[in-house]
Amino acid sequence: MTQLSQVSTEILDIAVEHSGPEGGIPALLLHGFPYDPRCYDEVVPRLNAAGVRTLVPYLRGYGGTRFRSPQTLRSGEQAALGHDLLELLDALRIERAVVAGYDWGGRAACVVSALWPERVVGLVSCGGYNIHDVPNAGRPVDPAQEARMWYVYYFHLERGRRALIERRRDLTRQLWTMWSPSWAFDDETLQRSVASFDNPDFVEVVIHSYRHRTGHAAGDPRYAASEARLAAQPAITVPSIILHGAEDGITPLVSSENYATHFTGRCQRRVLAKVGHNPPQEAPREFAKAVLEMCEKAVG
């Protein structure tokens, strides 16, 4: 049975859905934007049945996760997401775990794997190396990719902020449709996840995330040292599996083809046919299989 609890760290009270045997290998499953833990509803039972302990946190700005102080910057920068995951492991007294995710969640998993590899048994990362090269964010890329990134620039405007407040359901539907063209989600599935955006910090965290990654918003000073390390694009040395949806509408396949540049440990790359940007919800069997393989390596 899945239980919901709040785990306190220095910055946050993190809402976490946990299930499976207490003595099982822990697997942290991390969602992206604009999604929530419902993306793992068909993954978790498969892992629990295999004896894996699953923990699915709501990222900062989502669901029941709350900042502990009104003075804390509502940062969405990548180092903040990585530190949230690291501090959650500390609070739960988990020395090492399998970490898996996509989009923002994949970024948090990659950050911890790169900066604190001693805490990671294995990594499942959708789309490849999810750490942003913030110092070089001002360099234009292929125009086709620039077009895919329209929503990033949209969130730099007050118009985009208002859309997150006034039209978030419609905006979420549009992004899901563009990023996962073969995913036939229904209104009920959409509404279950959109409900998690009814968080007092959701809009500010999202806006900061997209403005910081392009160099248009200052980061939280508490994460400056980690952001400096991430600017060097550190290699990921832990055992890894890359899952990449063949129909990912925001992260094209070419972006993960040269994965050995950043993944210098044991790594496999798997392309998922007819899958878009959200592999755990679109291909739960394949996602769970990858997590289980990382757990088996831990046992070995």
Backbone as a ProteinNet text record, in pm:
[ID]
protein_1_A
[PRIMARY]
MTQLSQVSTEILDIAVEHSGPEGGIPALLLHGFPYDPRCYDEVVPRLNAAGVRTLVPYLRGYGGTRFRSPQTLRSGEQAALGHDLLELLDALRIERAVVAGYDWGGRAACVVSALWPERVVGLVSCGGYNIHDVPNAGRPVDPAQEARMWYVYYFHLERGRRALIERRRDLTRQLWTMWSPSWAFDDETLQRSVASFDNPDFVEVVIHSYRHRTGHAAGDPRYAASEARLAAQPAITVPSIILHGAEDGITPLVSSENYATHFTGRCQRRVLAKVGHNPPQEAPREFAKAVLEMCEKAVG
[TERTIARY]
84.2	0	88.2	51.1	126.6	87.4	186.8	163.8	225.2	160.4	209.2	257.3	379.8	433.1	508.7	539.9	622.7	756.4	861.6	997	1062.2	1110.3	1165.8	1315.3	1355.4	1495.7	1518.6	1637	1665.5	1574.2	1542	1468.7	1321.1	1291.1	1158.2	1095.5	963.8	887.7	841.2	903.8	882.1	775.6	671.6	570.1	625.2	620	677.6	577.6	555	475.3	571.8	553.9	646.6	570.7	626.9	563.8	668.7	628.5	721.6	785.8	861.9	923.3	1028	1024.7	1120.6	1264.7	1285.5	1421.6	1465.2	1379.8	1414.3	1513.5	1576.5	1665.9	1584.1	1625.8	1547.1	1566.9	1455.7	1457.9	1380.7	1447.1	1385.3	1340.5	1211.5	1152.5	1107.3	1159	1144.1	1074.2	968.4	888.1	943.8	883.6	927.1	820.6	840.8	744.6	686.5	555.7	452.5	383.4	439.9	390.9	391.8	365.7	369.7	387.8	384.3	408.3	311.7	199.5	105.6	169.6	278.4	345.7	404.5	419	479.1	375.6	247.9	144.4	151.7	199.1	210.2	352	443.3	581.4	597.4	544.6	562.5	518.7	398.9	359.4	454.8	508.6	603.2	730.1	776.1	897.7	872.1	760.5	728.1	714.7	653.9	636.2	769.6	872.3	1006.4	1088.7	1027.4	1096.8	1169.1	1140.8	1205.8	1123	1189.4	1125.9	1124	1006.7	997.6	962.2	1024.3	995.5	978.3	859.5	826.1	795	890.4	866.1	798.3	723.5	674.6	787.2	832	938.9	894.6	991	958.3	860	753.7	650.6	535	538.1	434.2	366.6	238.4	165.5	178.6	205.2	213.8	351.2	447.5	580.8	576.4	635.7	630.5	768	795.4	914	889.6	993.9	979	987.4	1041.3	1054.8	1005.9	931.2	888	1004.1	1117.9	1233.3	1315.1	1296.3	1375.6	1338.3	1439.3	1415	1345.6	1239.4	1166.6	1241.1	1356.5	1444.9	1403.4	1417.3	1396.5	1522.8	1637.5	1763.8	1802.5	1887	1919.9	1992.7	2078.3	2147.7	2050.5	1946.2	1845.6	1775.3	1739.7	1672.8	1764.4	1892.1	1988.1	2006	2016.8	2031.3	1905.9	1788.3	1665.5	1670.3	1716.8	1726.7	1831.1	1945.4	2051.4	2004.1	1939.1	1894.2	1778.5	1699.8	1595.4	1658.2	1762.2	1833.2	1888.9	1945.1	1999	1888.4	1776.4	1668.2	1608.7	1608.1	1555	1660.6	1782.3	1894.8	1922.4	1914.4	1945.4	2086.4	2176.5	2315.1	2331.9	2269.8	2282.8	2149.8	2118.3	1989.8	2001.9	1904.8	1885.5	1805.1	1846.7	1773.5	1731	1607.3	1551.9	1456.4	1457.8	1366	1378.1	1297.1	1294.3	1266.9	1303.5	1280.4	1342	1269.8	1327.7	1377.9	1301.4	1342	1467	1478.3	1599.6	1719	1692.8	1800.4	1849.5	1757.5	1796.9	1877.5	1832.9	1903	2042.4	2055	2186.3	2279.1	2225.2	2307.5	2366.2	2283.5	2333.5	2432.3	2403.6	2494.2	2629.3	2630.3	2755.5	2834.5	2765.8	2834.8	2857	2767.2	2777.8	2758.5	2843.3	2824.8	2826	2887.1	2892.1	2753.8	2655.5	2520.3	2429.4	2483.5	2400.1	2446.3	2354.2	2381	2375.3	2274.2	2256.1	2159.8	2168.9	2090.1	2010.4	1882.2	1801.7	1762.1	1810.9	1790.1	1722.5	1608	1537.2	1589.5	1628.5	1676.7	1826	1895.3	2041.2	2091.9	2192.9	2260.3	2175.1	2110.7	2012.3	2066.3	2197.5	2256	2274.9	2217.8	2224.9	2365.2	2404.2	2527.6	2491.3	2466	2414.4	2509.4	2643.2	2730.5	2723.3	2686.7	2679.4	2535.9	2442.6	2301.1	2266.3	2350.4	2321.7	2355.4	2420.3	2455.7	2335.5	2300.9	2187.5	2216.6	2112.6	2125.9	2048	2034.3	1960.8	1822	1779.7	1649	1532.2	1539.7	1431.1	1421	1537.4	1536.5	1492.5	1531.7	1485.7	1332.3	1273.1	1127.1	1064.3	1128.5	1075.8	1081.7	1170.6	1191.3	1104.4	999.4	916.8	867	831.4	772.9	873.2	1003.9	1107.4	1105.4	1100.5	1099.7	966.2	859.3	727.2	729.5	798.3	804	895.7	965.5	1042.7	954.6	831.7	739.6	632.6	576.5	464.7	346.9	333.4	226.5	237.8	360.1	381.1	350.3	388.5	356.3	204.5	133.5	-12.1	-74	-14.4	-65.9	-54.5	54.5	70.4	-35.4	-83.3	-185.5	-326.1	-352	-488.8	-522.9	-420.9	-448.2	-361.5	-329.6	-231.4	-280.7	-409.8	-461.7	-443.8	-482.3	-469.6	-323.4	-239.2	-97.1	-36.7	-73.6	-23.1	-66.4	-192.4	-241.2	-160.3	-132.1	-57.1	84.1	152	288.2	290.6	201.2	196.5	174.4	83.9	51	169.9	239.1	353.7	472.4	492.8	610	591.8	466.9	438.1	322.8	348.1	240	161.5	217.1	145.2	80	95.3	39.2	-107.5	-198.1	-341.4	-395.3	-351.9	-400.3	-541.4	-617.8	-753.7	-763.3	-881.5	-900.3	-877.5	-916.3	-898.3	-750.3	-670.9	-526	-465.5	-508.1	-458.6	-493.6	-617.8	-663	-592.7	-564.8	-496.6	-361.7	-289.3	-158.3	-169.1	-260.2	-274.9	-310.5	-378.9	-413.5	-289.3	-176.9	-53.2	10.3	-38.1	17.4	-50.7	-152.7	-222	-141.5	-24.3	73.4	113.4	123	150.5	282.5	374.4	505.9	525.7	426.3	442.1	486.1	415.5	444.2	583.1	617.2	747	862.4	847.9	954.5	971.2	860.5	868.3	932.2	885.9	940.7	1090	1129.2	1271.7	1352.4	1300.9	1373.2	1408.4	1310.6	1335.2	1412.8	1403.3	1481.6	1626.1	1645	1781.6	1863.3	1804.9	1882.1	1928.6	1867.6	1913.8	1997.6	2025.5	2107.3	2031.6	1896.6	1816.2	1759.2	1804.2	1765.3	1881.2	1909.6	2016.9	1975	2072.6	2044.6	2044.7	2006.2	2012.6	2159.4	2214.5	2356.9	2394.1	2299	2330.8	2374.3	2339.2	2372.9	2483.9	2545.7	2643.1	2761.1	2812	2926.7	2890.5	2771.9	2730	2703.6	2646	2625.6	2759.6	2861.2	2993.5	3048.4	3026.8	3071.8	2994	2864.8	2783.4	2819.5	2870.3	2911.6	3024.6	3099.5	3208.3	3158.1	3024.6	2964.6	3032.9	3025.3	3095.6	3041.7	3130.1	3091.7	3012.6	2926.4	2851.8	2920.4	2969.6	3050.4	2974	2854.6	2779.7	2717.2	2687.6	2617.7	2487.3	2460.9	2347.3	2277.3	2148.9	2070	2000	2017.9	1949.8	1829.2	1712.6	1591.4	1553.7	1534.5	1501.3	1384.4	1274.9	1158.2	1185.4	1154.6	1180.1	1097.3	985.5	898.1	902.8	1010.8	1024.1	1020.9	919.8	900.2	978.7	1058.6	1141.2	1288.7	1320.3	1459.1	1482.9	1529.7	1546.2	1651.3	1638.3	1726.9	1874.4	1904.3	2044.7	2114.2	2037.7	2098.9	2159.7	2118.4	2174.8	2260.6	2282.5	2358.1	2503.3	2562.4	2702.1	2709	2635.4	2622.9	2754.4	2847	2974.2	3055.4	3021.7	3091.2	3070.9	2950.8	2918.4	2898.8	2870.4	2851.8	2975.3	3065.7	3194.8	3199.4	3093.6	3084.6	3012.3	2968.4	2890.4	2756.7	2726.1	2605.8	2546.8	2415.5	2342.1	2242.2	2219.6	2118	2012.5	1886.3	1776.1	1675.3	1644.5	1544.9	1410.4	1307.9	1174.9	1083.8	1040.3	955.2	818.1	764.4	630.7	615.2	725.2	725.3	779.7	721.3	763.8	847.7	812.8	896	875.3	772	731.7	734.9	851.9	860	792.5	801.1	737.8	586.9	521.8	377.4	339.2	425.9	397.8	448.4	554.3	613.5	655.4	559.4	593.9	669.4	639.2	707.3	857	889.4	1029.6	1102.2	1032.3	1094.6	1123.1	1024.3	1043.6	1154.9	1162.4	1267.6	1405.2	1421.5	1551.1	1585.5	1488.6	1513.6	1550.8	1479.8	1509.2	1651.2	1695.4	1830.9	1933.1	1908.1	1998	1995.9	1878.8	1869.3	1945.1	1935.7	2009.1	2160	2205.4	2349	2388.8	2296.8	2326.4	2342.1	2253.6	2262	2391.5	2426	2550.3	2672.8
-119.7	0	125.4	221.7	346.1	437.3	493	586.7	720.6	826.7	962.1	1020.5	1072.6	1135.6	1261.7	1342.6	1460.8	1440.2	1464.7	1448.1	1585.9	1624.5	1758.9	1761.9	1858.5	1890	2033	2084.4	2220.9	2322.9	2301.3	2399.5	2365	2236.2	2192.5	2093.4	2086.1	1972	1901.7	1787.9	1721.3	1613.5	1621.5	1517.5	1400.2	1280.8	1162.4	1048.1	985.6	863.6	745.4	660	548.4	417.9	313.2	182.1	75.3	-48.9	-159.4	-195.5	-303.9	-352.3	-256.5	-231.6	-140.5	-184.5	-314.5	-364	-376.5	-335.8	-347.2	-241.4	-263.6	-162.6	-37.5	79.4	201.1	256.4	292	356	486.3	597.3	729.1	758.4	783.9	807.6	952.7	1027.6	1173	1221.7	1300.3	1348.7	1478	1520.3	1641.8	1749.9	1849	1957.4	1940.2	1955.5	1972.9	1839.2	1764.1	1631	1621.8	1502.7	1481.7	1332	1285.2	1143.3	1046.1	1094.2	1003.3	935.9	991	929.5	793.3	765.8	639.3	538	564.9	477.2	334.6	316.9	181.7	126.8	207.1	162.6	105.9	177.7	141.8	-1	-46	-183.8	-289.2	-266.2	-360.7	-369.2	-255.7	-254.1	-314.6	-279.5	-334.7	-485.7	-535.9	-681	-753.6	-681.8	-739.9	-715.6	-657.3	-636.7	-504.8	-409.5	-278	-181.3	-105.5	0.6	127.1	181.7	300.1	423.7	534.6	664.9	763.8	824.3	915.9	1052.4	1144.3	1275.5	1372.5	1465	1580	1682.8	1725.6	1824.2	1956.6	2042.6	2173.9	2246.2	2300.5	2369	2280.2	2152.4	2058.8	1992.9	1962.7	1884.6	1938.9	1848.9	1886.4	1931	1943.2	1990.3	2141	2182.9	2323.9	2373.5	2500.8	2566.7	2594.8	2580.8	2597.1	2742.7	2829	2970.1	3057.6	3162.9	3254.8	3332.7	3335.9	3411.1	3333.4	3203.4	3123.1	3155.3	3180.2	3203.9	3082.9	3106.8	2997	2960.3	2902.4	2869.3	2738.1	2734.9	2610.9	2567.6	2623.2	2592.1	2446.9	2396.7	2254.9	2213.8	2299.1	2264.5	2251.6	2334.1	2324.6	2189.5	2145.4	2016.2	1902.4	1913.7	1812.3	1809	1925.9	1931.2	1878.6	1905.8	1852.5	1700.3	1638.3	1492.1	1442.7	1506.8	1467.4	1479.5	1591.3	1613.8	1521.3	1480	1381.5	1246.9	1206.9	1083.9	1091.4	1205.7	1223.3	1211.2	1279.5	1280.6	1140.6	1061.6	925.9	824.7	872.8	788.8	677.2	715.2	622.4	653.5	560.1	582.8	581.7	482.6	469.8	423.4	470.5	435.7	435.1	371.3	387.1	515.4	599.9	723.3	721.2	761.4	752.2	867.3	920.7	1029.8	1081.6	1180.4	1245.6	1393.8	1474.3	1617.9	1673.9	1752.5	1807.3	1695.8	1588.4	1477.6	1408.6	1394.1	1338.3	1428.4	1556.9	1652.9	1636.8	1628	1607.6	1479.5	1372.8	1244.6	1253.8	1323.5	1339.8	1425	1530	1617.6	1539.6	1462.9	1385.6	1279.9	1215.6	1112.6	1170.5	1294.1	1357.2	1413.9	1478.4	1547.9	1461.9	1366.3	1281.3	1134.7	1082.2	945.3	838.2	866.4	767.5	738.8	823.1	804.3	730	696.5	640.4	500.6	405.6	268.6	260.7	323.9	323.8	433.6	477.3	588.9	544.4	582.4	571	712.6	758	896	898	961.1	971	1091.2	1066.3	1173.9	1195.8	1126.3	1137.5	1224.4	1307.2	1392.5	1517.7	1527.5	1633.3	1755	1767.9	1882.6	1997.5	2112.9	2228.9	2290.8	2336.3	2412.5	2560.4	2607.3	2742.7	2850.6	2841.1	2947.4	2968.1	2863.5	2874.2	2878.8	2910.6	2909	3016.6	3118	3225.7	3192.6	3079.5	3042	2984.3	3037.9	2982.3	2841.1	2759.3	2623.1	2608.7	2487.2	2461.7	2525.7	2598.3	2666.2	2573.4	2447.9	2354.3	2331.6	2324.4	2307.5	2435.2	2549.9	2676.4	2682.6	2632.6	2633.4	2543.4	2429.4	2338.8	2403.7	2499.6	2563	2687.2	2703.5	2824	2852	2747	2765.5	2824.9	2796.6	2855	3007.1	3054.7	3198.9	3260.3	3184.6	3227.7	3259.4	3175.7	3194.6	3309.5	3368	3488.2	3613.5	3597.7	3710	3703.2	3818.4	3821.5	3742.8	3741.5	3665	3515.4	3462.7	3323.1	3296	3388	3372.9	3367	3455.2	3457	3328	3272.4	3146.6	3034.3	3034.5	2933.3	2948.4	3069.3	3095.1	3071.3	3126.5	3130.8	3016.9	2960	2860.4	2736.2	2700.2	2593.1	2458.7	2430	2304.1	2298	2405.3	2409.7	2405	2476.3	2477.4	2339.6	2272.2	2137	2042.9	2050.5	1966.2	1990	2116.2	2149.5	2091.9	2107.6	2056.7	1904.7	1838.6	1692.7	1643.7	1709.8	1668.1	1687.4	1799	1827.1	1737	1709.5	1633.7	1483.1	1436.5	1291.6	1268.7	1282.2	1280.2	1150.2	1038	910	871.7	955	924.9	967.8	872.6	899.8	917.9	1021.7	1048.1	1105.4	1086.2	1139.4	1254.3	1314.1	1430.3	1395	1273.9	1233.3	1224.5	1168.3	1159	1297.6	1387.6	1524.9	1592.2	1580.7	1649.6	1598.6	1468.5	1413.4	1480.2	1507.3	1570.6	1721.4	1785.4	1930.6	1969.7	1881.3	1909.9	1933.8	1874.1	1890.9	2028	2102.4	2235.2	2341.5	2299.2	2391.2	2404.6	2461.8	2477.4	2624.7	2687.7	2831.9	2872.7	2777	2810.1	2762.8	2697.1	2636.6	2737.9	2847.1	2943.1	3003.9	3044.5	3108.8	3012.8	2887.2	2789.5	2763.3	2747.7	2722.6	2840.5	2959.2	3077.7	3090.5	3071.8	3083.6	2977.1	2855.8	2747.3	2782.8	2829.2	2854.7	2983	3079.1	3200.7	3180.6	3099.6	3076.7	3001	2900.9	2817.2	2892.9	3008.2	3090.9	3209.1	3214.9	3322.8	3450.9	3444.3	3564.2	3577.4	3494.3	3507.6	3458.9	3531.9	3492.5	3369.8	3287.5	3169	3197.7	3098.5	3107.4	3091.9	3187.2	3178.5	3048.9	2985.5	2862.3	2751.2	2764	2660.3	2703.9	2816.8	2872.1	2777.5	2715.3	2625.7	2505.5	2451.7	2337.7	2379.2	2496.5	2544.6	2562.8	2607	2621.9	2486.9	2385.1	2250.4	2200	2227.8	2183.6	2257	2378.1	2454.6	2385.7	2302.1	2227.5	2102.5	2080.7	1964	1834.3	1803.1	1686.4	1555.3	1458.9	1327.5	1250.9	1161.9	1070.9	935	888.2	766.3	645.8	666	554.9	471.9	342.8	262.4	330.2	337.6	415.1	345.9	372.1	335.9	461.8	493.1	605.6	551.9	605.1	574.3	698.1	681.2	796.9	761.5	832.6	811.8	855.5	768.3	799.8	917.6	945.5	1055.4	1172.3	1183	1293.1	1426.1	1507.5	1631	1749.2	1732.6	1842.4	1805.7	1676.9	1631.9	1531.9	1576.9	1486.4	1378.7	1267.6	1153.3	1188.4	1280.5	1314.1	1363.9	1419.6	1477.4	1372.9	1247	1143.2	1042.9	1064.9	967.8	956.8	1067.4	1067.4	1065.1	973.8	971.9	944	877.4	842.9	966.5	1081.5	1205.5	1239.2	1215.1	1251.4	1132.2	1015.2	895.6	808.1	815.9	747	614.9	582.7	452.3	354.9	242.4	146.2	210.6	215.7	285.6	217.7	206.3	159.4	266.1	276.5	368.4	286.7	309.6	236.2	335	317.8	401.3	329.3	400.2	343.4	389.1	295.6	327.5	376.9	474.9	529.9	583.6	630.9	691.3	832.6	923.3	1061.8	1100.1	1213.5	1275.3	1216.2	1134	1086.8	933.5	871.3	725.5	649	692.3	609.7	595.6	697.9	691.2	631.8	650	597.4	454.5	418.4	284.4	234.6	214.6	177.9	46.2	-49.8	-178.4	-161.3	-85.8	-66	17.4	116.5	199.2	115.1	37.3	-47.5	-148.3	-203	-299.8	-236.8	-113.1	-45.5	-22.7	18.5	40.4	-91.3	-197.9	-328.1	-374.9	-347.3	-384.8	-311	-185.5	-111.2	-168.6	-211.8	-273.2	-406.2	-482.1	-609.9	-588.2	-480.1	-448.7	-418	-353.7	-321.2	-447.8	-546.7	-672.4	-743.1	-739.6	-805	-743.3
0	0	0	-83.1	-89.9	25.9	93.1	201.9	166.3	209.9	187	318.1	317.8	438.3	399.5	498	475.5	543.7	468.7	518.6	523.1	639.2	656.8	628.3	545.6	523.3	571.8	549.8	595.2	527.8	400.9	321.6	307.4	296	255.3	352.3	347.8	395.3	268	237.7	109.7	124.3	42.5	37.8	-43.2	14	-48.9	-44.2	-158.3	-164.1	-155.4	-55.5	-39.9	-26.8	-83.7	-79.9	-103.8	-80.8	-95.7	36.2	38.5	163	217.2	346.9	410.2	388.3	382.7	365.6	221.6	127.2	-13.6	-57.6	-171.5	-228.6	-257	-207.9	-231	-371.9	-434.6	-565.8	-556.4	-585.7	-587.4	-729.8	-748	-879.5	-885.8	-982.1	-982.2	-1108.9	-1088.4	-1200.6	-1259	-1369.4	-1437	-1438	-1524.2	-1548.7	-1688.6	-1705.3	-1602.9	-1575	-1485.4	-1448.4	-1295.2	-1243.2	-1098.4	-1072.6	-947.4	-920.5	-986.6	-1040.7	-1106.3	-1228.1	-1277.7	-1391.9	-1355.6	-1226.6	-1183.2	-1132.2	-1152.8	-1098.1	-1152.2	-1274.3	-1329.6	-1318.9	-1270.1	-1248.6	-1107.6	-1010.2	-869.2	-838.3	-879.2	-844.9	-901	-1017.9	-1076.7	-991.7	-944.6	-863.2	-725.9	-664.5	-532.5	-537.8	-644.9	-658.6	-667.3	-712.9	-722.9	-597.5	-492.5	-366.5	-353.5	-442.2	-438.5	-354.3	-271.5	-193.6	-278.4	-307.4	-393.4	-312.7	-349.6	-290	-404.3	-408.8	-517.8	-457.4	-457.3	-397.3	-494.3	-437.1	-512.6	-512.3	-628.3	-634.8	-573.5	-545.2	-488.7	-581.5	-520.5	-597.9	-640	-603.3	-646.5	-525.6	-541.9	-443.6	-302.3	-208.2	-68	-22.4	-111.8	-73.3	-48.6	61.8	101.2	145.9	118.2	172.4	320	399.7	543.8	586.9	499.8	533.9	419.1	449.4	342.3	282.4	351.5	301.6	197.5	186.4	93.7	-50.5	-132.7	-274.2	-335.2	-408.8	-474.3	-602.7	-582.3	-693.7	-758.7	-890.8	-964.8	-1035.4	-997.3	-1065	-1043.6	-1133	-1129.4	-1001.5	-948.5	-824.7	-708.5	-707.5	-602	-607.9	-727.8	-742.3	-698.3	-732.5	-690.6	-540.1	-478.8	-333.7	-263.7	-319.8	-260	-253.4	-361.6	-364.8	-265.9	-263.1	-170	-25	6.3	143.6	180.7	82.2	108.6	144.5	72.3	106.2	248.2	283.6	418.6	523.9	498.7	596.1	615.3	509.2	516.3	561	582.8	624.2	522.8	397.1	288.5	239.2	258.3	218.5	67.5	1.3	-143.8	-200.4	-320.4	-381.1	-532	-595.9	-739.2	-758	-849.7	-877.5	-1023.8	-1048.9	-1183.6	-1207.8	-1328.8	-1357.5	-1498.6	-1526.9	-1658.2	-1637.7	-1736.2	-1731.1	-1601.3	-1522.4	-1399.3	-1308.2	-1297.7	-1211.4	-1261.2	-1393.1	-1450	-1425.6	-1423	-1394.6	-1250.9	-1156.9	-1017.5	-1002.5	-1068.1	-1059.8	-1120.2	-1232.1	-1295.5	-1209.7	-1147.4	-1063.4	-946.7	-877.3	-764.4	-812.1	-924.5	-977.9	-1015.2	-1064.9	-1107	-989.3	-896	-787	-663	-638.5	-519.3	-559.1	-645.9	-698	-590.3	-476.5	-369.1	-310.2	-343	-291.3	-390.1	-507.4	-614.2	-652.5	-644.2	-688.8	-840.2	-897.5	-1041.3	-1081	-1206.3	-1257.9	-1379.6	-1382.8	-1504.5	-1542.3	-1656.9	-1699.6	-1836.1	-1844	-1971.7	-2050.1	-2172.9	-2258.4	-2254.4	-2165	-2160.9	-2048.3	-2079.9	-1981.3	-1962.1	-1847.1	-1824.6	-1750.6	-1741.9	-1671.3	-1770	-1737.2	-1826.2	-1828.2	-1944.6	-1960.6	-1951.8	-1830.4	-1810	-1863.2	-1842.6	-1892.4	-2043.9	-2117.9	-2263.5	-2314.6	-2225.6	-2263	-2365.5	-2378.5	-2473.1	-2616.5	-2639.7	-2776.1	-2848.9	-2965.3	-3039.9	-3088.5	-3095.3	-3143.2	-3273	-3321.4	-3444.1	-3436.8	-3540.2	-3534.6	-3504.9	-3549.4	-3518.8	-3368.4	-3301.1	-3156.6	-3086.5	-3141.4	-3084.4	-3087.4	-3196.3	-3206.2	-3100.7	-3074.1	-2970.6	-2832.6	-2816.1	-2685.5	-2665.3	-2744.7	-2736.6	-2595.5	-2522.8	-2389.5	-2291.8	-2312.1	-2226.5	-2239.7	-2363.5	-2387.4	-2344	-2358.5	-2313.7	-2164.8	-2087	-1942.8	-1901.4	-1996.7	-1967.4	-1970.4	-2016.3	-2028.5	-1919.8	-1886.1	-1793.1	-1849.1	-1981.1	-2046.2	-2010.1	-2010.3	-1974.9	-1829	-1742.5	-1599.9	-1580.6	-1647.9	-1635	-1688.7	-1793.2	-1847.8	-1745.3	-1667.3	-1562.5	-1453.8	-1434.8	-1333.5	-1388.5	-1507.1	-1558.6	-1654.4	-1722.5	-1826.9	-1809.6	-1686.7	-1665.6	-1718.5	-1709.2	-1761.5	-1913.1	-1981.6	-2127.2	-2169.7	-2095.9	-2128.2	-2109	-2000.5	-1976.9	-2088.5	-2128.8	-2237.5	-2365.6	-2393.9	-2515.3	-2510.2	-2397.7	-2386.1	-2392.5	-2322.5	-2326.8	-2469.8	-2541.4	-2678.1	-2771.5	-2757.8	-2845.1	-2812.7	-2685.7	-2643.6	-2654.8	-2656.7	-2663.6	-2761.3	-2890.1	-2988.7	-2996.8	-2951.2	-2957.6	-2825.2	-2723.1	-2591.8	-2588.9	-2578.8	-2582.3	-2440.3	-2372.2	-2236.3	-2242.5	-2134.7	-2129.9	-2030.3	-2020.8	-1933.3	-1787	-1747.5	-1608.1	-1573.2	-1662.8	-1641.3	-1630	-1717.8	-1714.5	-1582.7	-1540.9	-1420.9	-1295.7	-1290.4	-1172.2	-1151.3	-1259.9	-1246.2	-1227.3	-1297.7	-1285.2	-1141.9	-1070.2	-930.9	-846.2	-882.7	-806	-826.6	-926	-951.3	-864	-789.5	-699.7	-571.3	-587.2	-479.1	-477.6	-361.6	-358.2	-422	-438.9	-493.3	-637.2	-694.2	-826.7	-931.3	-943.7	-1050.4	-1033.7	-913.2	-892.2	-918.5	-875.6	-898.6	-1047.8	-1119.6	-1263.8	-1336.6	-1307.6	-1374.5	-1347.5	-1221.9	-1189.9	-1261.5	-1268.9	-1334.7	-1478.1	-1552.3	-1694.8	-1719.1	-1630.5	-1647.5	-1601.4	-1497.8	-1449.4	-1551.9	-1616.6	-1708.3	-1832.4	-1861.2	-1973.3	-1926	-1797.3	-1744.2	-1718	-1711.2	-1692.1	-1551.8	-1460.5	-1319.9	-1234.3	-1128.5	-1037.8	-956.9	-923.9	-844.8	-695.8	-620.2	-474.9	-433.8	-358.9	-320.5	-250.1	-181.8	-109.7	-205.1	-334.6	-432	-528.3	-501.4	-595.1	-619	-513.4	-529.7	-616.2	-597.2	-677.8	-821.7	-842.5	-979.5	-1050.5	-977.5	-1037.6	-1080.8	-1001.9	-1039.4	-1159.9	-1165.5	-1278.3	-1406.9	-1392.9	-1511.5	-1586.4	-1517.5	-1580.7	-1652.8	-1649.4	-1714.9	-1670.2	-1541.7	-1487.6	-1544.5	-1558.3	-1609.2	-1504.7	-1552.3	-1466	-1473.2	-1359.9	-1355.7	-1303	-1247	-1189.5	-1300.6	-1275.8	-1376.9	-1417.1	-1547.6	-1596.3	-1711.6	-1722.8	-1839.7	-1888.1	-2015.4	-2077.6	-2153.3	-2123.2	-2198.9	-2279.8	-2408.8	-2491.2	-2581.5	-2563.4	-2647.7	-2790.3	-2885.6	-3026.4	-3075.8	-3005	-3046	-2947	-2871.7	-2775.9	-2850.4	-2820.9	-2893.9	-2843.8	-2740.4	-2690.8	-2687.5	-2667.2	-2661.5	-2774.6	-2890.6	-3005	-2978.8	-3049.8	-3029.2	-3044.4	-3133.4	-3158.2	-3032	-2939.2	-2819.3	-2727.3	-2738.6	-2651.8	-2727.3	-2856.9	-2935.4	-2890.4	-2855.7	-2810.7	-2658.2	-2599.1	-2453.5	-2382.3	-2450.3	-2384.9	-2347.6	-2406.2	-2370.8	-2223.7	-2173.9	-2036	-1943.8	-1998.9	-1917.8	-1934.8	-1838.8	-1851.8	-1775.9	-1702.6	-1637.9	-1729.4	-1674.4	-1752.4	-1788.4	-1916.6	-1960.4	-2083	-2084.7	-2201.4	-2242.8	-2372.2	-2425.5	-2499	-2462.9	-2523.6	-2581.8	-2707.9	-2775.5	-2768.7	-2722.6	-2704.3	-2817.7	-2900.8	-3014.9	-2968.4	-3039.6	-3014.1	-2872.4	-2814.8	-2680.8	-2692.4	-2615.5	-2618.7	-2498.6	-2436.9	-2334.2	-2195.1	-2177.4	-2044.6	-2039.4	-2051.5	-2056.7	-1943.2	-1816.3	-1713.3	-1730.3	-1784.3	-1801.3	-1936.7	-2036.1	-2168.9	-2187.8	-2118.5	-2131.1	-1992.9	-1902.1	-1764.2	-1753.4	-1840.2	-1833.5	-1860.9	-1965.4	-2000.9	-1895.7	-1840.1	-1735.6	-1612.1	-1568.6	-1450.6	-1473.9	-1592.7	-1625.2	-1606.8	-1652.7	-1638.8	-1492.9	-1412.3	-1269.5	-1202.4	-1236.4	-1176.9	-1213.7	-1334.2	-1373.3	-1288.9	-1257.1	-1170.6	-1029.2	-983.3	-851.2	-846.7	-954.2	-960.9	-956.8	-1019.2	-1012.6	-868.7	-795.2	-655.4	-572.6	-597.9	-525.6	-560.3	-690.3	-733.4	-668.3
[MASK]
++++++++++++++++++++++++++++++++++++++++++++++++++++++++++++++++++++++++++++++++++++++++++++++++++++++++++++++++++++++++++++++++++++++++++++++++++++++++++++++++++++++++++++++++++++++++++++++++++++++++++++++++++++++++++++++++++++++++++++++++++++++++++++++++++++++++++++++++++++++++++++++++++++++++++++

